[in-house]
């Protein structure tokens, strides 16, 4: 017998996406719990068409508090969460059904699943990472963090190729998360290393670069910080320094990430790009070549762009090899790209260039 799952969601003013989400997941779960945190549109009406329970929770500037309330309404052995703009495709629905059979057999406490958060024009994921998606209710999973909340996996953990697609229709308010952090900090909320990472990232997104650097520098020096977040913090620090025209500091931040773990393709590609911007093309070639050999770390929780391991470094190698006179190598990298990514606009443009310069 397959495991039974309660889907638990928190929503607010999601009338444009909630029906899409719930209709897609309804066939694959035994219970749907929707908690509304203050909608003024038709969200609750849509929720009642699909959900077994619709409850209300007064918003307190704390996403974890709302999610914990939603989990408390669940009655099945396992709980699963989604956001209103998430999508379960038919293919992934079949994977979820198979996963429920596996869960019943293996009885894990946590199931880590892929989260595809951004896509190219062809619908391929360009930003993916693994999240704690399904949890055994008896393991007492508890959400932490007022923003970018999470449940720390513990006990028996398994991984699955079942994927949730995050398909936004409308962008979130750009300063919403930063304002929540600031209000809670003003109330005296202490910042954990994870909070510092996400707070620093929100500061970067809102172009508050000096404060972002201060917070992220503090986070990377915290003995309790998670190595994956420290690596990503170094990449964001580099972006902050570049935005303030500090190229040396931008490079130093990237190299510092190697202290915390194996080089990531996104970091290595950015090192190559910074050398290319300085017209130090030989060094750029070296680092783009390194990116091709970087492993996929998405299952460790990294925020991965798969194209940083193939398309982006190959494009960089095509350009930089040509600029240093290694034209045969440049053409060879282009031909490799033409096989892998024939419809990419830059690859097509490069193809026209090489066709017009047959002797190169």
N, C-alpha and C positions, 0 to 999 in steps of 0.2 A: 504494500500500500504506500502511495506517495505521501510525502510530508505535506501538512496543511499550513498555509501561510495567511497571515493577516497583513494586508497592505495598509500602512499608516502614513497619512499625508497631512501637512499643514499648508494652508492656502490663504490668500488674500487677493481679491480682485483679479481672479484668473479666468474670467468667463471666455477669453479667447482661446485658451489652451486646455482647460480642465477636461472638457468633453473628449477631446482627442486622446488625452492621456488615459482616462478611465475606461473608455471604450476599448482601447488597445490592450489593457491589462486585465480587464474583468474576466475573460475566459480562463485565466491562469492562476487566480488566487481564490481562496475560500471565503475571505472576508475583506471588506474595504471600510476603513475608518478615515473619515475626513474631518479635520479640525480647522475651523475658520477663525482667523485672528482679527476680523474686523472688516469684512468685505462690504462694499457699498454698491456692487453691481449684481449680476445674476449668478455669481459663483455658487452660492448655497443651493439655488434651484437646480443647477446642473449637477451638483454633487448628489442630491437626493435621487436623481435618476439612476445612479449606479451604486451608491454607497449603502452599506448596511447600517452604518452609524454616521450621523453628522452632528458634531459637537461644536461648542464655541469656547474660545479661550481669550481672555483679555490680554492684549499685547503688552509686554513688559520690557521691550528692547532686548530680548533674549531668545534667540532661535532655539537654543537647547531646551529651555523651559517649555516651549510650545511642543517640541518634538517628544520630550519625555511625557507630556500630558497625552499626546496621541498614542504613544506606546502603551500607556496605562489603560487605554480603552480596548486593547486587543484581547482576543480570547483563544487564538490558535497557538499551536506549539511554536511556530516560527513567525517572526515579524520581518517585514520588508518595508523600505521607505522609497518614495519617489518624490520629485518636485513636479509641479503642475505642467511645466514645459518639457517634461521627459516623455520619451516615446519608447514603446516596446514594439518592435517590428514583428511581423509574422514569423520570420526566421528565428528571431530571438525568443519569441513566445514558445516555439518548439524546443529551444534549448532550455528554457525555464522548466518546461514539463519534464524533460529528461533530468534536469538538476534536482527537481523535487524527489524523483526516484532515488537519486544518489544520496540526497540528504537523509531520506528515510533509512537507507542502509548504513551510512557512515556516521550519522548523528553528530554533526559538527556543532560547535558553539557559534562560529562565525563563518560566513561565506564571502570571500572577496571576489568581486565581479568587475568587469571592465566598464568604464564610463567614458563614452565618446562625447567630447564636449565642443568640438569645432570640426568643420567639414569644408572640403574644397568644392569647386563648382560641379564636380562629378559625384559628389556625395561621399567621397572617401574621408575617413577620419584624419584630421591633422593635429589633434590634441587629445590624447587619451591617457587615462591613469586608472588604477584600481581603487575601489572603495569598499568599505564594509557595507554590504547591501542587504544581506539576509542574516538574521541573528536568532538564536534559540532564546525564547522568552524566559526560560528558567535560568539562563545565565545572567539575568538581570542587567541587560545592556543599558548604559546610561550615557546620554548625550552630554558633552562638555563644550563650552565656548559660546559666547553670546553671538558671534558671527563666525562663519566658516566652521560650524559645529561638526563634531565627529564623535564616534564611539570608539574607544581604544580596544582593538581586538585582543582577546585573551582566550585561554583554553584551547580546544581543538579547532584549528583553522584550516579550511580548504579553499582552493581557488577554482574558478570556473570561467569558461569562455563566453558565458551568457553576458550580453552587453546591453546597457541602457544608453539610449541616445538622448543627449540634451539638445533640444531643438527650440531655441528661443524664437519668438515672433517679434517681441518688443524688447529692447534693451532695458536692463534695470537702471534705476536712477543712479547716475555715476557716483554720487557722494553718499548714498544711503548707508553703506557699510561703515564708511569712515565716520559718519555722524553718530552711528550707534556706538562705535568704539569710544568716540570722544565723550559722549554722554555718560557711558559706564565708567570710564576712567575718572571723569569729574566726580562721580559718586564714590570713588575710592576703590574700584575694582582692580585687584592686582593683575599684572600681565604675566602669564606663563610664557616659556620660550615659544610655544606654538602661537600664542596670542601676539607676541612681538613680531613673529614672521608675518602673520596675516595683516596686522596693523601696519607694519612697514610697507607691505605690498600695496595696501589701500592708499597709503600716503604717496607712494610712487605713482599709482594710477591717477591720483588727483594733483600730480605735479608739485607736491610739497617735498622737494628733493632733499633739502638739508635735514629735515626732521626724519625723512625716510632713512637716510644714511645713518643718522644717530641711532635709530631704533634697530636697524638691521645689523649694524656693527655690534651693538650690545647683544643681539640675539646670537650671532655667530660665536661670540665669546662666552656664551652661557654653557656651562658644563652639562646642563640637562637638556639641551636642544637636540632634536632628531636630526641625524646626519642628512637625510633627504631634504629637509627644510633648509639646512645650512648651505647645502650645495645650491639650491634655488635662490637663497638669499644672496649668495655671491653673484649670481647672474643678474639679479635685480639691482644690486649695488653697482654693478658695471653699467647698467642702463642709466642709473641716476647720475653717475660720474660723466658718462657721455653726454647726457642732456645738459650738463653744466660745463661742457667743454674741458673735461679733465681726462684726456685719453690715457695717460700713464696710470692713473688710479683705476680707470676702467679695466685695463689689462691686468693690473695687480689683483683686483677683486676676482677675476676669472681664474687666474692661476692659484689663488688661495683656495678655491673650491676643491683642488686636488688633495688638500689636507684631510678632507672629510669623506672621501670615497673615490671609487674608480671614475675616470673622466666620463662625463656625459656628452652625448653628441651635440646637444644644443649649446653647451658651454664651449666645446671645441670649435664648432662652426662660428660662434661669435668671436673667438680668438682669431680665427682665420680672417673673418670679415674686418676686424680692426687692423690687422696687418695689411690687408688689401687696401683699406682706406689710406694707409700711410705709404702706399705704393711699394711696400716690401713684399713683392709678389712671390719670391722663392719661399719665404717663411709662410705665406698664406697657403701655398701649394702643400707644404708639409702638414699644416694643421687641417686643411680640408681632407688630405689623405688619411689622417688620424681619425677624422669623424666617420669615415667609411668603415672603420674597424671597431667602432664603439658598440657595445652591446645594448640591447633593449632592456631598460631598467623599469619599465612601467609597472611590472608586478611588484616592485619594491615600494610603489607609491609615488614614483617620479611623475612629474608633468611632462609627458613625452610628445614631441612632434616627430612622427615616424619619418617624415621627409628630411629630417636632419641627419639621417643615416644613409640617404641615397640621393634624392633629387637635389637638395641644396648643396651638399659638398661636390657632387659631380658638376653642377653648373659652375661653382667656384673654380674647380679644377680646369674646366674647359676654358674659362676666361683667363685665369692667371697663367696657365701654361702657354697660351697664345701670346700673352703680353711679355713673357720672358723668352720668347723665341722657340719654345718647344711645341711647334705647330703640329707635328705628327701625334704627339701625346694629346694635344688639345682636340684634334679631330677624333682620336680614339675614344676619348671621354664623351665627346658628343655622340658618336655612334652608339655607345653604350646607353646614353640617355634616350636616343631615338628608339631603341628597342624597348626600354622600360617605360618611357613616358612620351609616346609619340604625339599625344594631343596637348601637351603642355605648351602654352603660347611662347615662352622663351626658347624652348627646345625647337619649336617650328621656326622661330626667327633665326636662331643659330644655324639651322639647316639651310635656310635661304642664303645666309652669309657664306657658308662653306661651299654651296653650289656655285655661288658667284666668284669664288676664289679657289678653283680646283687645284692650283699649284701649291696652296698652303697646306 
